[in-house]
Amino acid sequence: MNASRTEPRAVIPQMSGAAVTGAVLACGAVSFFVWVTHHGDQACEKTDGLCWTWWDWAAIPLTLTTALIILVIVYKQLGIRPRLAVIPPTILLAPFPVLAGQATAGWWIAAITGGAWSCSLALATSSRYRIRGIAASATLLLASLVVLYH
């Protein structure tokens, strides 16, 4: 029997793939920024004034570019569409939940929140689960803002 377009597609493989991708990207970003901070501290150890290294200037563009490329490739393979509506908020707003998770309990919570963030935004692409995905994303964003700015 052929599946019609009106039948709901299986979202569990897509959401679990998005969650794993978000967790790996969050863990990688946290580790990279810790390394950049450590490298900058070592390079500027003997400087009394302001000091920036090349890595300080390149860390954010490199992280955003890497995340963009990985998300485009993975979401295309997973069939998560529309990518243009999902990837920009995933990348641009992800620092809030990831930083809140890292500030609370370290890199492992940052990885979990990164996975939850990616999964909830990817869930919003499914018409059947759109409200739940948007509600979960909004809840994560609000909770992270409360943690960061309280």
N, CA, C and O atoms as a GROMACS GRO file, in nm:
protein
  600
    1MET      N    1   0.083  -0.117   0.000
    1MET     CA    2   0.000   0.000   0.000
    1MET      C    3   0.088   0.124   0.000
    1MET      O    4   0.184   0.133   0.077
    2ASN      N    5   0.057   0.216  -0.085
    2ASN     CA    6   0.133   0.340  -0.094
    2ASN      C    7   0.088   0.438   0.013
    2ASN      O    8  -0.031   0.451   0.040
    3ALA      N    9   0.183   0.504   0.072
    3ALA     CA   10   0.152   0.604   0.175
    3ALA      C   11   0.112   0.734   0.106
    3ALA      O   12   0.181   0.780   0.015
    4SER      N   13   0.005   0.791   0.150
    4SER     CA   14  -0.037   0.919   0.092
    4SER      C   15   0.032   1.034   0.164
    4SER      O   16   0.088   1.016   0.272
    5ARG      N   17   0.027   1.150   0.104
    5ARG     CA   18   0.093   1.266   0.161
    5ARG      C   19   0.023   1.318   0.286
    5ARG      O   20   0.081   1.393   0.364
    6THR      N   21  -0.101   1.278   0.307
    6THR     CA   22  -0.174   1.328   0.423
    6THR      C   23  -0.140   1.249   0.550
    6THR      O   24  -0.171   1.294   0.660
    7GLU      N   25  -0.078   1.132   0.536
    7GLU     CA   26  -0.040   1.055   0.654
    7GLU      C   27   0.077   1.123   0.723
    7GLU      O   28   0.166   1.174   0.656
    8PRO      N   29   0.077   1.123   0.856
    8PRO     CA   30   0.190   1.186   0.925
    8PRO      C   31   0.318   1.106   0.905
    8PRO      O   32   0.317   0.983   0.909
    9ARG      N   33   0.426   1.175   0.884
    9ARG     CA   34   0.554   1.107   0.867
    9ARG      C   35   0.612   1.077   1.004
    9ARG      O   36   0.576   1.139   1.104
   10ALA      N   37   0.701   0.981   1.008
   10ALA     CA   38   0.764   0.944   1.135
   10ALA      C   39   0.860   1.055   1.176
   10ALA      O   40   0.953   1.088   1.103
   11VAL      N   41   0.838   1.110   1.293
   11VAL     CA   42   0.921   1.222   1.337
   11VAL      C   43   1.028   1.179   1.437
   11VAL      O   44   1.121   1.255   1.464
   12ILE      N   45   1.016   1.060   1.492
   12ILE     CA   46   1.114   1.018   1.593
   12ILE      C   47   1.255   1.010   1.537
   12ILE      O   48   1.347   1.059   1.603
   13PRO      N   49   1.279   0.952   1.419
   13PRO     CA   50   1.416   0.953   1.366
   13PRO      C   51   1.468   1.094   1.338
   13PRO      O   52   1.585   1.123   1.362
   14GLN      N   53   1.382   1.180   1.288
   14GLN     CA   54   1.425   1.317   1.261
   14GLN      C   55   1.457   1.392   1.389
   14GLN      O   56   1.558   1.461   1.396
   15MET      N   57   1.372   1.379   1.488
   15MET     CA   58   1.392   1.454   1.612
   15MET      C   59   1.512   1.400   1.690
   15MET      O   60   1.587   1.478   1.749
   16SER      N   61   1.530   1.270   1.689
   16SER     CA   62   1.647   1.216   1.759
   16SER      C   63   1.776   1.255   1.687
   16SER      O   64   1.877   1.282   1.751
   17GLY      N   65   1.772   1.258   1.553
   17GLY     CA   66   1.889   1.304   1.478
   17GLY      C   67   1.918   1.451   1.504
   17GLY      O   68   2.034   1.490   1.518
   18ALA      N   69   1.813   1.533   1.510
   18ALA     CA   70   1.832   1.675   1.541
   18ALA      C   71   1.884   1.693   1.683
   18ALA      O   72   1.970   1.779   1.707
   19ALA      N   73   1.835   1.613   1.778
   19ALA     CA   74   1.880   1.624   1.916
   19ALA      C   75   2.027   1.585   1.930
   19ALA      O   76   2.103   1.652   2.000
   20VAL      N   77   2.066   1.478   1.865
   20VAL     CA   78   2.206   1.435   1.871
   20VAL      C   79   2.296   1.539   1.806
   20VAL      O   80   2.403   1.571   1.858
   21THR      N   81   2.253   1.592   1.693
   21THR     CA   82   2.331   1.695   1.625
   21THR      C   83   2.345   1.820   1.712
   21THR      O   84   2.455   1.876   1.724
   22GLY      N   85   2.237   1.863   1.773
   22GLY     CA   86   2.242   1.979   1.862
   22GLY      C   87   2.330   1.956   1.983
   22GLY      O   88   2.403   2.046   2.025
   23ALA      N   89   2.325   1.836   2.039
   23ALA     CA   90   2.408   1.805   2.156
   23ALA      C   91   2.556   1.804   2.118
   23ALA      O   92   2.640   1.856   2.192
   24VAL      N   93   2.588   1.744   2.005
   24VAL     CA   94   2.728   1.740   1.961
   24VAL      C   95   2.779   1.880   1.930
   24VAL      O   96   2.891   1.915   1.967
   25LEU      N   97   2.697   1.960   1.862
   25LEU     CA   98   2.739   2.098   1.831
   25LEU      C   99   2.756   2.181   1.958
   25LEU      O  100   2.851   2.259   1.968
   26ALA      N  101   2.666   2.165   2.054
   26ALA     CA  102   2.678   2.240   2.180
   26ALA      C  103   2.802   2.199   2.256
   26ALA      O  104   2.874   2.285   2.307
   27CYS      N  105   2.827   2.070   2.265
   27CYS     CA  106   2.945   2.021   2.336
   27CYS      C  107   3.073   2.069   2.267
   27CYS      O  108   3.168   2.110   2.333
   28GLY      N  109   3.074   2.064   2.134
   28GLY     CA  110   3.189   2.113   2.059
   28GLY      C  111   3.211   2.262   2.076
   28GLY      O  112   3.325   2.307   2.090
   29ALA      N  113   3.103   2.339   2.074
   29ALA     CA  114   3.115   2.484   2.089
   29ALA      C  115   3.166   2.520   2.228
   29ALA      O  116   3.252   2.607   2.242
   30VAL      N  117   3.113   2.455   2.330
   30VAL     CA  118   3.158   2.482   2.467
   30VAL      C  119   3.306   2.447   2.481
   30VAL      O  120   3.383   2.525   2.538
   31SER      N  121   3.346   2.332   2.431
   31SER     CA  122   3.487   2.291   2.440
   31SER      C  123   3.577   2.387   2.363
   31SER      O  124   3.686   2.421   2.410
   32PHE      N  125   3.532   2.431   2.246
   32PHE     CA  126   3.612   2.524   2.166
   32PHE      C  127   3.628   2.658   2.237
   32PHE      O  128   3.738   2.714   2.239
   33PHE      N  129   3.520   2.710   2.294
   33PHE     CA  130   3.530   2.838   2.364
   33PHE      C  131   3.614   2.829   2.491
   33PHE      O  132   3.683   2.924   2.526
   34VAL      N  133   3.610   2.716   2.559
   34VAL     CA  134   3.698   2.696   2.675
   34VAL      C  135   3.843   2.695   2.629
   34VAL      O  136   3.929   2.754   2.694
   35TRP      N  137   3.870   2.627   2.517
   35TRP     CA  138   4.006   2.623   2.465
   35TRP      C  139   4.052   2.763   2.423
   35TRP      O  140   4.166   2.802   2.451
   36VAL      N  141   3.965   2.840   2.357
   36VAL     CA  142   4.000   2.976   2.314
   36VAL      C  143   4.030   3.064   2.435
   36VAL      O  144   4.126   3.141   2.433
   37THR      N  145   3.951   3.053   2.540
   37THR     CA  146   3.975   3.131   2.661
   37THR      C  147   4.108   3.093   2.725
   37THR      O  148   4.184   3.181   2.766
   38HIS      N  149   4.135   2.964   2.733
   38HIS     CA  150   4.262   2.918   2.791
   38HIS      C  151   4.380   2.965   2.706
   38HIS      O  152   4.481   3.011   2.760
   39HIS      N  153   4.368   2.953   2.574
   39HIS     CA  154   4.475   2.996   2.485
   39HIS      C  155   4.496   3.148   2.496
   39HIS      O  156   4.610   3.194   2.498
   40GLY      N  157   4.388   3.224   2.503
   40GLY     CA  158   4.400   3.369   2.518
   40GLY      C  159   4.463   3.409   2.650
   40GLY      O  160   4.542   3.503   2.655
   41ASP      N  161   4.428   3.338   2.757
   41ASP     CA  162   4.489   3.367   2.887
   41ASP      C  163   4.639   3.340   2.885
   41ASP      O  164   4.717   3.416   2.943
   42GLN      N  165   4.679   3.232   2.820
   42GLN     CA  166   4.822   3.201   2.811
   42GLN      C  167   4.896   3.302   2.726
   42GLN      O  168   5.006   3.345   2.761
   43ALA      N  169   4.838   3.341   2.612
   43ALA     CA  170   4.905   3.434   2.522
   43ALA      C  171   4.914   3.574   2.580
   43ALA      O  172   5.009   3.647   2.552
   44CYS      N  173   4.816   3.613   2.662
   44CYS     CA  174   4.812   3.748   2.716
   44CYS      C  175   4.859   3.753   2.862
   44CYS      O  176   4.834   3.850   2.933
   45GLU      N  177   4.926   3.650   2.905
   45GLU     CA  178   4.968   3.639   3.044
   45GLU      C  179   5.060   3.753   3.088
   45GLU      O  180   5.049   3.802   3.200
   46LYS      N  181   5.150   3.793   3.000
   46LYS     CA  182   5.250   3.893   3.038
   46LYS      C  183   5.213   4.034   2.993
   46LYS      O  184   5.295   4.126   3.003
   47THR      N  185   5.093   4.051   2.944
   47THR     CA  186   5.048   4.182   2.897
   47THR      C  187   4.964   4.248   3.005
   47THR      O  188   4.873   4.186   3.061
   48ASP      N  189   4.995   4.373   3.035
   48ASP     CA  190   4.919   4.446   3.136
   48ASP      C  191   4.793   4.511   3.080
   48ASP      O  192   4.695   4.528   3.152
   49GLY      N  193   4.794   4.546   2.954
   49GLY     CA  194   4.680   4.615   2.892
   49GLY      C  195   4.584   4.516   2.828
   49GLY      O  196   4.583   4.397   2.859
   50LEU      N  197   4.505   4.570   2.738
   50LEU     CA  198   4.411   4.487   2.664
   50LEU      C  199   4.487   4.397   2.567
   50LEU      O  200   4.585   4.438   2.506
   51CYS      N  201   4.439   4.275   2.555
   51CYS     CA  202   4.506   4.180   2.469
   51CYS      C  203   4.403   4.089   2.405
   51CYS      O  204   4.318   4.031   2.472
   52TRP      N  205   4.412   4.077   2.273
   52TRP     CA  206   4.326   3.985   2.200
   52TRP      C  207   4.414   3.900   2.110
   52TRP      O  208   4.513   3.947   2.054
   53THR      N  209   4.376   3.778   2.097
   53THR     CA  210   4.446   3.689   2.004
   53THR      C  211   4.360   3.671   1.880
   53THR      O  212   4.244   3.712   1.876
   54TRP      N  213   4.418   3.610   1.780
   54TRP     CA  214   4.343   3.582   1.658
   54TRP      C  215   4.225   3.493   1.689
   54TRP      O  216   4.118   3.510   1.630
   55TRP      N  217   4.240   3.399   1.780
   55TRP     CA  218   4.133   3.307   1.814
   55TRP      C  219   4.017   3.379   1.881
   55TRP      O  220   3.902   3.339   1.864
   56ASP      N  221   4.044   3.484   1.957
   56ASP     CA  222   3.937   3.561   2.018
   56ASP      C  223   3.846   3.623   1.912
   56ASP      O  224   3.724   3.626   1.929
   57TRP      N  225   3.904   3.672   1.806
   57TRP     CA  226   3.827   3.735   1.699
   57TRP      C  227   3.759   3.633   1.609
   57TRP      O  228   3.652   3.661   1.554
   58ALA      N  229   3.818   3.516   1.594
   58ALA     CA  230   3.767   3.418   1.499
   58ALA      C  231   3.673   3.315   1.562
   58ALA      O  232   3.609   3.239   1.489
   59ALA      N  233   3.663   3.310   1.693
   59ALA     CA  234   3.588   3.204   1.759
   59ALA      C  235   3.439   3.204   1.721
   59ALA      O  236   3.385   3.099   1.686
   60ILE      N  237   3.375   3.317   1.726
   60ILE     CA  238   3.231   3.322   1.697
   60ILE      C  239   3.203   3.296   1.549
   60ILE      O  240   3.116   3.214   1.520
   61PRO      N  241   3.272   3.360   1.455
   61PRO     CA  242   3.245   3.328   1.314
   61PRO      C  243   3.276   3.182   1.279
   61PRO      O  244   3.202   3.120   1.202
   62LEU      N  245   3.383   3.126   1.334
   62LEU     CA  246   3.414   2.985   1.307
   62LEU      C  247   3.307   2.892   1.363
   62LEU      O  248   3.269   2.794   1.298
   63THR      N  249   3.259   2.921   1.482
   63THR     CA  250   3.156   2.838   1.544
   63THR      C  251   3.025   2.847   1.465
   63THR      O  252   2.963   2.744   1.438
   64LEU      N  253   2.984   2.967   1.429
   64LEU     CA  254   2.860   2.983   1.353
   64LEU      C  255   2.868   2.918   1.215
   64LEU      O  256   2.772   2.856   1.170
   65THR      N  257   2.981   2.933   1.148
   65THR     CA  258   2.997   2.873   1.016
   65THR      C  259   2.997   2.721   1.023
   65THR      O  260   2.933   2.655   0.942
   66THR      N  261   3.067   2.666   1.120
   66THR     CA  262   3.070   2.521   1.138
   66THR      C  263   2.930   2.468   1.169
   66THR      O  264   2.888   2.368   1.112
   67ALA      N  265   2.860   2.534   1.259
   67ALA     CA  266   2.724   2.491   1.294
   67ALA      C  267   2.631   2.500   1.174
   67ALA      O  268   2.549   2.411   1.152
   68LEU      N  269   2.643   2.606   1.096
   68LEU     CA  270   2.559   2.622   0.978
   68LEU      C  271   2.582   2.510   0.878
   68LEU      O  272   2.486   2.451   0.828
   69ILE      N  273   2.707   2.480   0.849
   69ILE     CA  274   2.738   2.375   0.752
   69ILE      C  275   2.688   2.239   0.801
   69ILE      O  276   2.628   2.163   0.725
   70ILE      N  277   2.714   2.208   0.927
   70ILE     CA  278   2.671   2.079   0.981
   70ILE      C  279   2.520   2.067   0.984
   70ILE      O  280   2.466   1.962   0.947
   71LEU      N  281   2.450   2.172   1.026
   71LEU     CA  282   2.304   2.165   1.030
   71LEU      C  283   2.243   2.152   0.891
   71LEU      O  284   2.146   2.079   0.874
   72VAL      N  285   2.296   2.222   0.794
   72VAL     CA  286   2.244   2.211   0.658
   72VAL      C  287   2.260   2.068   0.607
   72VAL      O  288   2.166   2.012   0.549
   73ILE      N  289   2.375   2.010   0.628
   73ILE     CA  290   2.400   1.874   0.579
   73ILE      C  291   2.312   1.773   0.653
   73ILE      O  292   2.248   1.689   0.590
   74VAL      N  293   2.311   1.780   0.784
   74VAL     CA  294   2.236   1.682   0.863
   74VAL      C  295   2.086   1.697   0.841
   74VAL      O  296   2.016   1.597   0.823
   75TYR      N  297   2.035   1.819   0.842
   75TYR     CA  298   1.891   1.838   0.824
   75TYR      C  299   1.846   1.798   0.684
   75TYR      O  300   1.733   1.752   0.666
   76LYS      N  301   1.933   1.814   0.585
   76LYS     CA  302   1.898   1.768   0.451
   76LYS      C  303   1.889   1.616   0.450
   76LYS      O  304   1.798   1.560   0.389
   77GLN      N  305   1.982   1.548   0.515
   77GLN     CA  306   1.979   1.403   0.522
   77GLN      C  307   1.859   1.352   0.601
   77GLN      O  308   1.802   1.248   0.567
   78LEU      N  309   1.820   1.424   0.704
   78LEU     CA  310   1.707   1.383   0.786
   78LEU      C  311   1.572   1.421   0.724
   78LEU      O  312   1.468   1.371   0.767
   79GLY      N  313   1.574   1.507   0.626
   79GLY     CA  314   1.449   1.550   0.562
   79GLY      C  315   1.373   1.653   0.644
   79GLY      O  316   1.251   1.664   0.631
   80ILE      N  317   1.442   1.728   0.726
   80ILE     CA  318   1.378   1.833   0.805
   80ILE      C  319   1.365   1.956   0.716
   80ILE      O  320   1.464   2.014   0.672
   81ARG      N  321   1.241   1.995   0.692
   81ARG     CA  322   1.213   2.107   0.605
   81ARG      C  323   1.110   2.196   0.669
   81ARG      O  324   1.030   2.144   0.747
   82PRO      N  325   1.103   2.320   0.646
   82PRO     CA  326   1.189   2.405   0.566
   82PRO      C  327   1.315   2.445   0.644
   82PRO      O  328   1.306   2.501   0.754
   83ARG      N  329   1.428   2.415   0.587
   83ARG     CA  330   1.555   2.441   0.655
   83ARG      C  331   1.579   2.590   0.676
   83ARG      O  332   1.639   2.630   0.776
   84LEU      N  333   1.534   2.671   0.583
   84LEU     CA  334   1.554   2.816   0.595
   84LEU      C  335   1.479   2.874   0.714
   84LEU      O  336   1.519   2.977   0.768
   85ALA      N  337   1.372   2.809   0.756
   85ALA     CA  338   1.296   2.857   0.872
   85ALA      C  339   1.346   2.798   1.003
   85ALA      O  340   1.315   2.852   1.109
   86VAL      N  341   1.423   2.690   0.998
   86VAL     CA  342   1.465   2.621   1.121
   86VAL      C  343   1.610   2.652   1.157
   86VAL      O  344   1.640   2.674   1.275
   87ILE      N  345   1.698   2.652   1.061
   87ILE     CA  346   1.841   2.664   1.091
   87ILE      C  347   1.879   2.800   1.149
   87ILE      O  348   1.954   2.803   1.247
   88PRO      N  349   1.833   2.914   1.094
   88PRO     CA  350   1.873   3.042   1.156
   88PRO      C  351   1.836   3.057   1.303
   88PRO      O  352   1.922   3.098   1.382
   89PRO      N  353   1.712   3.026   1.346
   89PRO     CA  354   1.686   3.037   1.489
   89PRO      C  355   1.762   2.934   1.572
   89PRO      O  356   1.798   2.959   1.687
   90THR      N  357   1.787   2.818   1.513
   90THR     CA  358   1.864   2.716   1.585
   90THR      C  359   2.003   2.769   1.616
   90THR      O  360   2.053   2.751   1.727
   91ILE      N  361   2.065   2.832   1.519
   91ILE     CA  362   2.203   2.881   1.538
   91ILE      C  363   2.206   3.011   1.618
   91ILE      O  364   2.286   3.024   1.711
   92LEU      N  365   2.121   3.106   1.584
   92LEU     CA  366   2.131   3.239   1.644
   92LEU      C  367   2.080   3.246   1.787
   92LEU      O  368   2.129   3.327   1.866
   93LEU      N  369   1.983   3.162   1.823
   93LEU     CA  370   1.930   3.166   1.960
   93LEU      C  371   1.987   3.056   2.049
   93LEU      O  372   1.966   3.059   2.170
   94ALA      N  373   2.059   2.961   1.992
   94ALA     CA  374   2.115   2.851   2.071
   94ALA      C  375   2.212   2.894   2.180
   94ALA      O  376   2.220   2.826   2.282
   95PRO      N  377   2.286   3.004   2.164
   95PRO     CA  378   2.377   3.041   2.273
   95PRO      C  379   2.308   3.064   2.407
   95PRO      O  380   2.368   3.041   2.512
   96PHE      N  381   2.184   3.109   2.407
   96PHE     CA  382   2.115   3.134   2.534
   96PHE      C  383   2.092   3.005   2.614
   96PHE      O  384   2.135   2.999   2.729
   97PRO      N  385   2.028   2.902   2.558
   97PRO     CA  386   2.012   2.780   2.637
   97PRO      C  387   2.144   2.710   2.667
   97PRO      O  388   2.161   2.653   2.774
   98VAL      N  389   2.237   2.714   2.572
   98VAL     CA  390   2.365   2.647   2.593
   98VAL      C  391   2.444   2.716   2.704
   98VAL      O  392   2.500   2.649   2.791
   99LEU      N  393   2.450   2.848   2.701
   99LEU     CA  394   2.521   2.921   2.808
   99LEU      C  395   2.453   2.905   2.943
   99LEU      O  396   2.520   2.896   3.045
  100ALA      N  397   2.321   2.902   2.943
  100ALA     CA  398   2.249   2.881   3.070
  100ALA      C  399   2.278   2.743   3.125
  100ALA      O  400   2.298   2.727   3.246
  101GLY      N  401   2.282   2.644   3.038
  101GLY     CA  402   2.316   2.509   3.083
  101GLY      C  403   2.458   2.499   3.134
  101GLY      O  404   2.483   2.434   3.236
  102GLN      N  405   2.550   2.563   3.065
  102GLN     CA  406   2.689   2.560   3.109
  102GLN      C  407   2.706   2.636   3.240
  102GLN      O  408   2.782   2.592   3.327
  103ALA      N  409   2.638   2.747   3.256
  103ALA     CA  410   2.648   2.824   3.381
  103ALA      C  411   2.588   2.749   3.498
  103ALA      O  412   2.631   2.766   3.612
  104THR      N  413   2.489   2.665   3.471
  104THR     CA  414   2.422   2.592   3.577
  104THR      C  415   2.503   2.473   3.624
  104THR      O  416   2.528   2.459   3.744
  105ALA      N  417   2.543   2.386   3.532
  105ALA     CA  418   2.606   2.261   3.575
  105ALA      C  419   2.719   2.213   3.487
  105ALA      O  420   2.767   2.102   3.508
  106GLY      N  421   2.763   2.288   3.391
  106GLY     CA  422   2.878   2.246   3.313
  106GLY      C  423   2.843   2.201   3.172
  106GLY      O  424   2.732   2.221   3.124
  107TRP      N  425   2.941   2.141   3.109
  107TRP     CA  426   2.930   2.108   2.967
  107TRP      C  427   2.824   2.003   2.938
  107TRP      O  428   2.765   2.006   2.830
  108TRP      N  429   2.799   1.911   3.027
  108TRP     CA  430   2.703   1.805   2.997
  108TRP      C  431   2.560   1.859   2.994
  108TRP      O  432   2.479   1.814   2.913
  109ILE      N  433   2.528   1.954   3.081
  109ILE     CA  434   2.395   2.018   3.073
  109ILE      C  435   2.388   2.106   2.949
  109ILE      O  436   2.282   2.117   2.887
  110ALA      N  437   2.499   2.169   2.912
  110ALA     CA  438   2.501   2.248   2.788
  110ALA      C  439   2.472   2.158   2.668
  110ALA      O  440   2.401   2.199   2.577
  111ALA      N  441   2.528   2.039   2.667
  111ALA     CA  442   2.502   1.946   2.557
  111ALA      C  443   2.356   1.902   2.556
  111ALA      O  444   2.295   1.891   2.450
  112ILE      N  445   2.300   1.876   2.673
  112ILE     CA  446   2.160   1.834   2.680
  112ILE      C  447   2.068   1.946   2.634
  112ILE      O  448   1.974   1.922   2.557
  113THR      N  449   2.094   2.068   2.678
  113THR     CA  450   2.008   2.180   2.636
  113THR      C  451   2.026   2.210   2.487
  113THR      O  452   1.930   2.248   2.420
  114GLY      N  453   2.146   2.193   2.435
  114GLY     CA  454   2.167   2.210   2.291
  114GLY      C  455   2.088   2.108   2.212
  114GLY      O  456   2.029   2.141   2.108
  115GLY      N  457   2.086   1.984   2.260
  115GLY     CA  458   2.007   1.881   2.194
  115GLY      C  459   1.858   1.908   2.205
  115GLY      O  460   1.784   1.890   2.107
  116ALA      N  461   1.813   1.950   2.322
  116ALA     CA  462   1.671   1.981   2.340
  116ALA      C  463   1.630   2.100   2.254
  116ALA      O  464   1.520   2.101   2.199
  117TRP      N  465   1.717   2.199   2.243
  117TRP     CA  466   1.688   2.316   2.163
  117TRP      C  467   1.673   2.278   2.016
  117TRP      O  468   1.575   2.317   1.952
  118SER      N  469   1.768   2.203   1.962
  118SER     CA  470   1.760   2.162   1.822
  118SER      C  471   1.639   2.074   1.796
  118SER      O  472   1.571   2.087   1.694
  119CYS      N  473   1.612   1.984   1.889
  119CYS     CA  474   1.498   1.893   1.874
  119CYS      C  475   1.366   1.969   1.876
  119CYS      O  476   1.277   1.941   1.795
  120SER      N  477   1.352   2.064   1.966
  120SER     CA  478   1.225   2.136   1.976
  120SER      C  479   1.200   2.224   1.854
  120SER      O  480   1.087   2.234   1.807
  121LEU      N  481   1.304   2.286   1.801
  121LEU     CA  482   1.285   2.367   1.680
  121LEU      C  483   1.259   2.279   1.558
  121LEU      O  484   1.180   2.316   1.471
  122ALA      N  485   1.324   2.163   1.552
  122ALA     CA  486   1.298   2.071   1.441
  122ALA      C  487   1.157   2.013   1.453
  122ALA      O  488   1.091   1.988   1.352
  123LEU      N  489   1.110   1.993   1.575
  123LEU     CA  490   0.975   1.942   1.596
  123LEU      C  491   0.870   2.041   1.545
  123LEU      O  492   0.762   2.001   1.502
  124ALA      N  493   0.903   2.168   1.549
  124ALA     CA  494   0.810   2.271   1.502
  124ALA      C  495   0.791   2.266   1.350
  124ALA      O  496   0.698   2.330   1.299
  125THR      N  497   0.874   2.193   1.278
  125THR     CA  498   0.856   2.182   1.133
  125THR      C  499   0.748   2.082   1.096
  125THR      O  500   0.696   2.086   0.985
  126SER      N  501   0.713   1.994   1.188
  126SER     CA  502   0.606   1.897   1.163
  126SER      C  503   0.472   1.964   1.192
  126SER      O  504   0.451   2.017   1.301
  127SER      N  505   0.382   1.962   1.094
  127SER     CA  506   0.255   2.030   1.114
  127SER      C  507   0.175   1.969   1.229
  127SER      O  508   0.096   2.038   1.294
  128ARG      N  509   0.194   1.843   1.253
  128ARG     CA  510   0.121   1.776   1.361
  128ARG      C  511   0.170   1.819   1.499
  128ARG      O  512   0.092   1.824   1.594
  129TYR      N  513   0.298   1.849   1.511
  129TYR     CA  514   0.357   1.882   1.640
  129TYR      C  515   0.408   2.026   1.648
  129TYR      O  516   0.488   2.058   1.736
  130ARG      N  517   0.363   2.111   1.560
  130ARG     CA  518   0.414   2.248   1.552
  130ARG      C  519   0.395   2.326   1.682
  130ARG      O  520   0.489   2.390   1.729
  131ILE      N  521   0.277   2.322   1.740
  131ILE     CA  522   0.250   2.397   1.863
  131ILE      C  523   0.338   2.346   1.977
  131ILE      O  524   0.392   2.425   2.054
  132ARG      N  525   0.351   2.214   1.987
  132ARG     CA  526   0.437   2.157   2.092
  132ARG      C  527   0.582   2.197   2.074
  132ARG      O  528   0.651   2.228   2.171
  133GLY      N  529   0.630   2.197   1.950
  133GLY     CA  530   0.767   2.236   1.923
  133GLY      C  531   0.793   2.382   1.954
  133GLY      O  532   0.896   2.416   2.013
  134ILE      N  533   0.701   2.468   1.915
  134ILE     CA  534   0.717   2.611   1.943
  134ILE      C  535   0.706   2.637   2.093
  134ILE      O  536   0.781   2.719   2.147
  135ALA      N  537   0.614   2.569   2.160
  135ALA     CA  538   0.600   2.586   2.305
  135ALA      C  539   0.726   2.538   2.378
  135ALA      O  540   0.771   2.604   2.472
  136ALA      N  541   0.781   2.426   2.336
  136ALA     CA  542   0.904   2.375   2.399
  136ALA      C  543   1.021   2.471   2.375
  136ALA      O  544   1.100   2.496   2.466
  137SER      N  545   1.031   2.523   2.254
  137SER     CA  546   1.138   2.619   2.222
  137SER      C  547   1.124   2.746   2.304
  137SER      O  548   1.221   2.797   2.359
  138ALA      N  549   1.003   2.797   2.311
  138ALA     CA  550   0.979   2.920   2.389
  138ALA      C  551   1.008   2.897   2.537
  138ALA      O  552   1.064   2.984   2.604
  139THR      N  553   0.970   2.781   2.588
  139THR     CA  554   0.996   2.749   2.728
  139THR      C  555   1.145   2.740   2.756
  139THR      O  556   1.194   2.793   2.856
  140LEU      N  557   1.218   2.673   2.668
  140LEU     CA  558   1.364   2.664   2.684
  140LEU      C  559   1.429   2.802   2.679
  140LEU      O  560   1.518   2.834   2.759
  141LEU      N  561   1.385   2.884   2.584
  141LEU     CA  562   1.444   3.018   2.571
  141LEU      C  563   1.412   3.104   2.692
  141LEU      O  564   1.500   3.172   2.744
  142LEU      N  565   1.289   3.102   2.737
  142LEU     CA  566   1.251   3.180   2.855
  142LEU      C  567   1.324   3.133   2.980
  142LEU      O  568   1.372   3.214   3.059
  143ALA      N  569   1.332   3.001   2.999
  143ALA     CA  570   1.402   2.947   3.116
  143ALA      C  571   1.549   2.984   3.112
  143ALA      O  572   1.608   3.016   3.215
  144SER      N  573   1.610   2.979   2.993
  144SER     CA  574   1.752   3.014   2.985
  144SER      C  575   1.774   3.162   3.011
  144SER      O  576   1.874   3.199   3.073
  145LEU      N  577   1.683   3.248   2.965
  145LEU     CA  578   1.697   3.391   2.995
  145LEU      C  579   1.681   3.418   3.144
  145LEU      O  580   1.750   3.504   3.199
  146VAL      N  581   1.591   3.346   3.210
  146VAL     CA  582   1.574   3.361   3.355
  146VAL      C  583   1.702   3.318   3.425
  146VAL      O  584   1.748   3.385   3.517
  147VAL      N  585   1.761   3.206   3.384
  147VAL     CA  586   1.885   3.158   3.447
  147VAL      C  587   1.999   3.256   3.423
  147VAL      O  588   2.076   3.285   3.514
  148LEU      N  589   2.010   3.307   3.302
  148LEU     CA  590   2.122   3.396   3.270
  148LEU      C  591   2.112   3.534   3.333
  148LEU      O  592   2.212   3.592   3.375
  149TYR      N  593   1.990   3.587   3.341
  149TYR     CA  594   1.975   3.726   3.383
  149TYR      C  595   1.905   3.743   3.517
  149TYR      O  596   1.862   3.854   3.550
  150HIS      N  597   1.893   3.638   3.593
  150HIS     CA  598   1.831   3.648   3.724
  150HIS      C  599   1.934   3.688   3.826
  150HIS      O  600   1.902   3.702   3.944
   0.00000   0.00000   0.00000
